[in-house]
Amino acid sequence: MQFSNKFRTVIEFDFGKHKTTKDIQNNIKTLVHQHGNQTFAGNALKHVNKHVFPAGNASGRPDAEKVLLLITDGQPHDPEVALEEAVKLKKKGVHLITIGAGTEKWISKLKLFLNRLGSKPTHNHQEEFKYLQRITHKLVNDICGSKERQPATPHKCFQEKKDILIMMDGSKSIGKRKFKKVRSFLQDFLSRVDVGSSRIHVGVIEFSDSHTTSIEVSLNQYTTVEDLVAAVAKIMYQGGKEADLLDALRTADSTVLTGSHGDRITAPDTIIIFTDGNYNDEGIPEVLKKLRKRKVRIVSVGVGGQGKNFKQVKVDALAIGTGDVYDLTNLESSEFIDDIAPSTCKMTSCTSAAPKCSPENQDILFLMDGSVNIGSAFFRLGQRFVKRLIDKMTIGKNTTHVGVMQYGSAGRVSHVSRLTTNNLRSQISNQISRMVYMDERRDSDLAYALSIASDTLLNPREKGRDVVSKTIVLITDGDINDFAEVNSMAKTVRNRGIRIIALSNGMNSDYKTYVSSLGLIASGPKEYYRVDNSQFNEVLAELEKTVCISEPQIPETCFSQKRRVFFALDSSSGRGKKKFREVKEFMENLVTKLQIGVSNSPVGFLQYDDLTTSRDRVVFEKDESVEETLSRIKNMKYRKGRESYLGNALKIVNNQ
C-alpha cells in the first residue's frame, strides 16, 4: 500500500497476487511515487482496517499471523485518527511495526508518536534513509522471530518489575541545550517502559543549586506511559549555578525511595543519574555506600562528553563499576531499556512449572579481550552482555560455576572472578561491574590467554569439578596477532574437551576477515555470535544446551491459587549469623517469586533452636500482603540457640 494525501491511499498489490519473492521485488521496483504533499497516516490505517484486515478472516487464512509494517518520514496530518485506528488493528491481533525514516531532525520529532502507534515500543525503529539497510536484520527478527506473538506459544513476556528513579542535572554546567537533549532522550526511553501499578514505577527529580532539589515525578504518581512521558516533557530547566548532587541523593534516600512516595519493597530499586561530573563530591561516597547497602543499583549517564566541564572520572565514580556507566552521545534508548528493564517470560497456563532441562554440573569461563582494539564503549557493552547472561544461569555449589578473566599482551591475564563454590550470582555481577578496562596498547596474546583459561578449567580448586563439562566464552574483535599460533592453541583446547564459544565485539568486529577467524576458533559453526542484544537469546540458548534458565517459568494463572505456606527457620549456633542472613535473603526472594499474599494465602513463620526456646515463636497471618511478609522476614533476628530441635519444631507446625 502507498499513501500520501487524504484520498490517495492505494493498495498497490494484495495478498496472494504474487507467488514468488522475485515477483514481489519486481512489482516493488515498478511502484510510481505519488508526489503527495501531505501525510494522512490515519486515513491509510482506516483503509487497512476496512479492506486489508477486515473483521473476520483476512485473506482467507484465519491461522496466519497478521503484521503491518508502516514506513513514514513525516508527522501525520491526522495523528488522532492514526492512533484510534492503530488501537483497532491491535485489538484484531495485527502486529504493527513502525519505521521512522528521514533526517535526524525529522526522526527526533517522530519518535514519541511512532512508539505510541506501534504494538511494542522495542519493535519500532528509526533510521536515516541512506542507512535503512542497518535495521534489516532487526526487522526480520521482529516480523518472523518474536515467539511471544505466536498464538500457539503459552508464554507472556513483560519487563521485570522495578522502581526507577531518574536524576536530571539542571545546573548551568549542563546548559539548557544539553538539558533538552536529556529530556528528549528520557521521553523516548520512557515511552518504551512497561509502566503500570503492578509493573514498573518511575520517578524523576531535578537538582542544581544547594537545597533546590525538586521531585518532579513521584514513583506512584503515574500508572500510564502516556501520562508519564507528558509529565517529563513539561520539566523545566532550573539553570542553577552549581550541581548539588549530595542533596539530590539524600532526597532520594530519605524521601523518594520510601513507601509513602511509592517505593515498593517487592521491586528492586534503580537510580539513573544524568550528569557531566561537574559536582562537589564531598559526602557523596557515604550516601552512595548507604544506598548500595539498601541494594539500590546506581547507573550514571555522562552528558556532554566533549565539553570543557565534563569530568569522566566523577561520572564513573557514581556507579559500582564501568559496566553501569553510559555516554549519552552514542546511547540508544532501545539498548538502554534492555539493560535497565529487561524482559522476561512466564507461562500463561498451569500445565507445568518445571524448567525444560535439568541444570548440569559445569564450569564456564568468560575470557574478555582488554586490548585497545576493543574500545572502552564496546568493552562496556561486553560487560553488560555478560552480566545479562549470568543473570539467566543457574549458579550454585552443585550446578554451574562461573569465572571471568580479562587478557592483554603476553603475560597479562587478570582473574576478575574465580571459579569457586562461594561465588554467588550477585557477587559475580558486582565483580564484572568493577572490572577495569586494560586498554592494552600492545597486541593482545590470545594464545597465552587460552592456555591460562584451559589450565584454570582443567585444574579446579574445588574437589569433584574435574569431571564436569568445561566451556570458554571468548569475547574479542577477531583482530588476532599470529593467527596460526592462536588457531593451534584453540585446537589443543578443544582436544582437551573444552568447548569454545566466540562472541565478536569491538571496533573491528564488522570486518569479514576478523569474523571468519573467530568462526575457526569456535568449537563449531553455530558457536560464533556477536555481542548484540538482537542475538542475546541465541547465545543464551547455546549456553542452555548445558545450563537451564535459573528461574523455572512460574505459571501465572497459578498465582491465584490459595495455598498454606509455612517457613521453619533454624536459628541455632550451628548455622552462624552469616548463613542465617543468607537464608533470610533466600526467603525474601522466594516470597517475591511466589507472590505470597496476593490471594489471601495464610503464611506462617517459625524460628527454632533449643527445645525450650522454640515455643511461642510462631507468627501466622491470614490476611497479609507481600510487603508485610517481607518486612517481617527482614526484622527476624538471629537467636544463636545452642541446639537444633527440628522434631519439636515440626510438632509445633503440626499443631497450627
N, C-alpha and C positions, 0 to 999 in steps of 0.2 A: 504494500500500500504506500502511496505517496500523498502527502498533504501539504497545504500552504494556506491560501486564502479560504474563507469560510465555505465556499461552495466548490472547492477544487479537490476534495478528497476523492481519490481514485484507487480502486483495487486493481493493481497492475496485472496480477495473476493470482488465482485462487488455489486452495488446497487441491492436490491431485492432478493439476494440469500437466505438470512435468513429472516424468518417471525417473530421471537420472540427475545426478549432480551437475553434469555438464550442461544439460538443457536449462537448468535453473540459472547457472552462471551466465550463459549466453543471453538469456532473457534480461538479466540484471544489466548487462552491458548495453543493451538497446534502450534502456529507460531514458525518456526525454525529460529534462529539467523543466519544471513548471514555471520557474521565474516568478513565483508569488512574492508579494511584498509584505505579507503578514503571516503569522503563525497561529493557526487555530487548532491547537492540540486537543482541546476539549471536544470540538466538533468531530475530529478524527477518531477519538476514543468512543464517542457516541456511535459513530458509524461501525466501529469494531464490535461494540456491544450488540448492535442490531443485526448486522449482516455476517460478521466473521465468526463470532462466538455467541450466537443467539441462545435464548433459553432452550434447554433440551440438549440433544446430542449434536454438537458441532461436527461438521464434515462426516457425519455418519459413523464416527468412531468414539463411542462413549467411554472406552477404557484408555483412550490416548491422553497423555498429559498435555495441557494447553499452555503455551508460552507466547507472550507478546514482547517483542524487542523494540523499544521506542528509541529512535535516534533523532536528536534535535539539537540545534545550536542557538535557539532564540527563546526569549521569555514569551510564553503564550499570551495571546490577547484574551483568552477565556480561561484563566487559571482555576477559578472556582468550578466551572463545568468539568474541567480536566480531572480535578480531584474527586468530584462526585462520580464521574463515570469510571474512574480507576477503582473506587471502592466497590462499585457494582461488578466490575470484572473480577476483582479479587474474591468477592463472595461467591462467584461462579466457579472458583478454583483455578482461574487463569493466573499464571505466574508472570508478573510484569517486571521486566528488567529494563533499566533506562541507561542511555549513553548520552552524556552531555559533550558534544563535540564543538570545537571552536577555539578562539583565542583564550589565553589565560584570564583576561578581563571578563569575557562573557561567561566562562565556566564558573568563576567565583560567584557570579550573580545567580547562576542556575542551581548550584549545589543543594541548597536547602529545599527548593521546590521539588527537584528530582528525588531527593531522599524521602520526601513525604509521598510522592507519587508511586514509587516502586513497592514491590511486595516485601522486600527486605533491604534495609539500608546498605548492608555489606555487598549486595548484588547490584548496586548502582555505580556506574563508572563515569569518570570524566577524563577527557584527553584531548589534546590539540589534534587538528585534522591530520597533520603530517606524521603523527605518532600513533595513529589508531591501531596499527599492527601490534603495538605493545600489549594491548589488552585482549588480543585474540584468544590466548590460552585461558585467561580468566573467564572469558565469556563461554568458552566451550565447557569449562567446569560448571559454571552457573546453569547452563542450559541442560547439560547431559549428566552431570556428576553430582547433583545435590540429592543425596539419599532421603533427606527428611521431607522432600516434596513428593516422593513417590507414594501413591496411596497404599501400596502393599506393605510398606515398611512401618512396623509398630514402634517407632521412636518419635519423641517430641524433643526438639532441640531449642535451647534457650540460653541466654547469657547467665553466668553464675551470679547468685545473689551477693550484692556488695553495697557498702555505703562509701560513696566517693565524695571527697571534699576538694574543691579546686581553689587555689590561692592565686590571685592575679596581682602582680606588682603594678601599682598605679602611680609610681614616682616619676619625676622629671627625667631621671636616668634612663628609664624605658622610653619615654616620649610618647606623644599621642598617636603617631603613625604606627609604631610597633605595638602599642596597646590595642589598636584597632585590628591589627593582624592576629593578635592572640584571641581577641573576641570573635573574629571571623572563624578562626580555626576551631574554637570551642563550639560555635554554633553547628559547624559541620560534624565535629566529633560527637557531640551530644545527640544530634539527630539520628545517630546510629546506635545509641544506647537503649537498652530494653527497660525503660523507666516504668515503674509501677509500684503500687503499695506493697506488694509482696515480692518485688524483684529488686531492681536497682534504685537506690535513693541517691540524689546528687545535691550537694550544697556548694555555694560559691561565696568566697569572701574576697574583698579587695583591701590592700594595705598600701600605705605610703608614709606620711608623717607620723611622729610618735603619738600613739593612742588615737589614731583616726581609723583604725581597722573597722570596716563595716561589713556586716553579714548581709550580703545581697540576696542570697537564697538559702533558706534552712533545708536540712536534709528531708524533712517531712512536708515541705511546702507544696511541691508539685508532684502529681501522680501521672501526668501525661507528658510525652516528649514535646508536643506542640507548645504547651504552656511553659515548659522549662526553657526551650530554645527562645521563645518570645521574651521571657524574663531576662535571659543572658544578653539578648540584643539591646536591651534598654540600659545595661550597666554603663555608667558614665566614667570617664577618665578623671581621677582625682587631681593629678598633677602636683603632688606633694614634693617638697624639696628633698626628702630622703625616704629610704625604704626601711620601715621598722618591722622587719620580718619577725623579730623576737615577740613583739606584741601580737602579731598575727598567729604565731604558733601557740602562744599562751591562750589566746581566744579559742583556737581550735581545741586545745586540750581541756580547758575548763568550761567551755560553753557549747560549742558546736557539736563536739563528739560526746554528747550526753543524751540520756534518754528523753529529757524534756524538749530537746531540739531534734528528735527523730533518729538518734543513733540507736541501732539495734544490736543487742548482744549476740544474736544469731548470725549477723552478717559481718564479714571481715571488713576492716576499715582501710581505706587508701587515701593518702593526701597527695595531690599533684600540684607542685609549685612552679609557676611560670615566673622566671626572674633572669636578670642579666648578671647576677652575682655581686652587684654593687650595693651590698648591705653591711651593716655593722654586725659582726659575728659574735660580739660579747654576749655570753649567756645562752647562745643558741645550741651549742653541743649538749648542754644539760637538758634542755627541753626536748631535743631530738632523742636523747637517750631514754627519757621518760616515756615518750610516745612509742618508741620501739619496744619498750618493756611491756606496753599495752598491746603489742603485736600489730601496730599500725604500720603499714607499708608506706614508705615515702618515696615518691618519684619526682625528680627535678627535670624541668624542661628549660634549656638555655634559650634566651631571647636576644637576638641581635649579636650573633657570634662574630661579626666583622666590625662591630662598633668599638670605639675607644674606651667606653665604660664597661665593656664585657670582661668578666673575670671567670674563666673556665674553672679554676681551682675551687672557687667558692660555690659554683654550680654543682660540681662533683661532690663537694663536702656534705651536701644536704642528703644525698642518697647513701644507702648502706654500701653501695659499690657501683662501678661504671655500668653494670647491667641495667640499672634503674635510672640512667641519665640519658636524656634525649636532646636533640638540637632542632628547634622549631623550623629552621631554614629548609631542611630536607625531610621533615616529618610528614608522613601520610596518615590521615585520620583512620583510614581503613586498616592500616597495620597497627596503629596505636591502640585501636579498640581490641584487637586480638590479644594484646598483652595485658591491658587494663581490665577488660571484662571478657575473657574467652568464653566461647560457647561450649555447653555440654549437652549430652542427650540422655534421656531416660525412657524406659519402656512405658507405653501407654496402656498395656494390658497386664494382667496378673498371671500370664502363662508360666513365666519362670523368672526368678530373681537372681539366678546364678550366673556367673560370668561364663562366656563361651569356651574358655580354656582354663586350664589349671596352671598356676604360677610355677615355672620351672626354676630350679636352683641354679643360678648362673651369675657370672661376673661380666660387667660391661665397663669398658674404659673409654671415655671420651678424650680424644687426642686433638688439641686445638693448635693451629698454626699461629704463632705470635710474631711473624715477620712483618716488615714494613709493607710488603706486597698486599697484605690483607687490608690495612687501613683501619683507623680507630672506629669509624662508623660501622663498617662491616663486622669488625670484631665484636662490637656491642650487639649487633644483630645475631651473631652466633651465640653469644652468651644467653640472650633471651630465648633463642630457639632451643638450646639445650635444657634450660630451666623448664620450659613448657613440656618437653619430652619426659623429664624426670618427674614432673607433677602427675603424669599419667601412668607411671610404672608402679609395680608392687615392689617395694624396697623393705627388706627386713632380714632378720638373722638367718632364717631358713629359706629365703627366696632369693631375691636379686640383690647383689652388692654393686654399687656404682662408684667409679673413681673418675677423676678429671685431671688431665695433665696438659700443660702448655709447653710448646717447644720452640726453640730458636735455632741459633747456629750450633756447630759441633760442641758437644759437651754441655749444652744449656737446655735442661729439661726441668720444669717446675711441677711438683706434685701439688695441685690445688686442693684436691680432695682424695684421700687414700681409700683403698678398698678395705673397709673394716666393718665388723658387725655393728659397731656402735653408731655408724653414720645414719642418722635419720634423714628423711626427705627434706625437712626444713633446714637442717644443718648443711646439707649439700647445696641447696639453693642459695643459702647465705654465702657459702664459700665461693660459689660461682659469681655472685654479685660483687664480692670483694676482690675478685681476680683482677690484677693489674696487667694491662696490655704491655707486652715486652717491647713492641715497636722495634724489633731486631733489625738493624740496618744491613747486616751481612746476610748471605744466603742461608736459608734455614736448612738444617740437616735432617731430612725426614727419615733417612735410612737409620741413623742413630736413634731417633725418637721411636721408630717402630721396634727396634731391638730392645730398648728400655721398656716400652709398653708390653711387649710379649714376655719379657723376663718377669715383669711385675705380675702379669696374669698367671704365668705358669709356676711362680714361686710365692703363693699366697701366704700371708701372715697367719690366717685363721686355719685351724685344723679342719680337714674334710673338704676344703674348697678345691683340691687338686683334681677332683673328678667332675666338677661342674663344667658346663659349656662356657666358652670364652668368646667375647666379641670386642673388637676395636671399632669405634666410630670415629673416623678420621675427618677433620674439618679443615680444609685448605683451599687455595685458589687453583691448584693444579700446575702452577709455575714451579716445576721441580728441577732443582740443580742435580746433575749427574743422575739422569733417569734410569740408566742401566743398573746402577748400584741400588737405587731405591726399588726398582722392579724385582731385582734378585732378592732383596731383603723381604719384600712383600710376599714373594713366593715361598720363602723359608717360613715366614709367619703362618701362612695358610697351611703349609705342610705340617706345621706343629699343632694343627687342629683349631686354630683361631680364625674366626670369621672376621672379615674386614668390610665395613660399610663406609662408603666415601660420600661426604657431603661437600659440594662445591660452594665456596664463599670467598668474596674478596673482589678487589677492583679488576682483576684479570679473569674472573670466572666466566665471562661471556665468550672468551676465545675458544674455538673448537679444538685447537691443539691441546690446550690445557685440560679441557673437558674429557677428551679421549684418553689422556694419560691417567686420569682418575678412574676411568672405566676399566683400565688394565690392572690397576692396583686392587680394586674391589674384588671380593670373592666371586661375584657373578654379575652378569649384565643388568640384573634387576636391583643391584645393591649400590647403585650410584644415584645420587639425588642432589638437588640444590637446597641451600638454606633459604627457603622461601615459604611464606605462610600458605601459599596455594598447594605446596607439596607436604605440609606438615602431617596430614593424615596418612599419606603414603609411607613416610618414614616411620611413623608410629606403628603402622600395620606391619612393616618389616620387622620391627622390634617385637611386635606382638606374636610373631611366629614362635617365640620362646618366652614372651612376657605378657601376662594378662594386664588389662587396664586395672589400675589399683582399686577402683571402687566398683563393685557389682552394680549393674543397672537396676536400681530400685524401682519396682513397679509403682508408677504414680498413683494409679487407682487404689493401690493397697494402703496409701496414706490414710484413707478414711476409715479403714477397718479398726475396730476397737480392740485393744489388747491390754493386758495387765503386765507391766514391766517392773521388775524388782532388781535393784542393784545391791549386791553384798560385797563390801569392800574391806579387804584385810588391812587392818591398821596396826599390826604388831611390829615389833622392833626388827623382825627378820626381813621386812620389806625395805626399810630405810626411807628417810624423808624424800630423797630424790626420786626413788621409784614410785612412792606414793603420789608425788606431783605428776609424774608421767602417766600414771593410771588415771588421775583426775582429768588430764588433757584428753586421754583416750575416751573417757566417758562423755566429756563435753562434745567431742566430735561425733560420737555415736548418737547422742541425744539429738543433735542438729540434723544428722542424716535421716534418722527415723521419724523426724517431725513429731516427737512425743508431745502430746498435749493438744494437738490441733483437733482431735476427735474426742476430747474429754476422757482419754485413756488414763486410768489410775497409775500413778508412778510411786514406787516405794524405794527407800534407801536404808541401808543398814551398815554401820561400821562395826566390825567385830575384832576382838583380840582376846583378852583374858576371859575366863569363864564367868567371872563376877562383874565384869565391866561391859559385856556385850549387850546386856539388857538395857531397856529404856533408850535405845539409840535408833529406834525405828521412826522414820518420817514417812507418812503415807498420805498423799494428797490426791483427791479425785478430780478436782477442777483447777488444774494448774497449767499455766501457759509454758511454752518452751523457754521464754526469757526467765520465768520464775524458777524453773527447774535448773537452768544453767547457773543462775545466781546462787542457788543452794549448793551446787557442786563446787563452785568457786570458794564458798565460805567454809567448806569442810576442812577441819584441822587434823593434822597428823597426831595420833594419840600415843604412839610408841608403847603399845602394850607388850607385856613380857611373853605371852604365849599366843597361839593362834587356834582358837576353838571353832573350827568350821562346822562340826556337827551340831554344836549348840546354836550357832547362827542359823543354820538351816531349819532347826526346830522352831526358832522364833519366826522365821519367814513362813513356815507351815501354818502357824497359828494365826497369821494375818489373813 
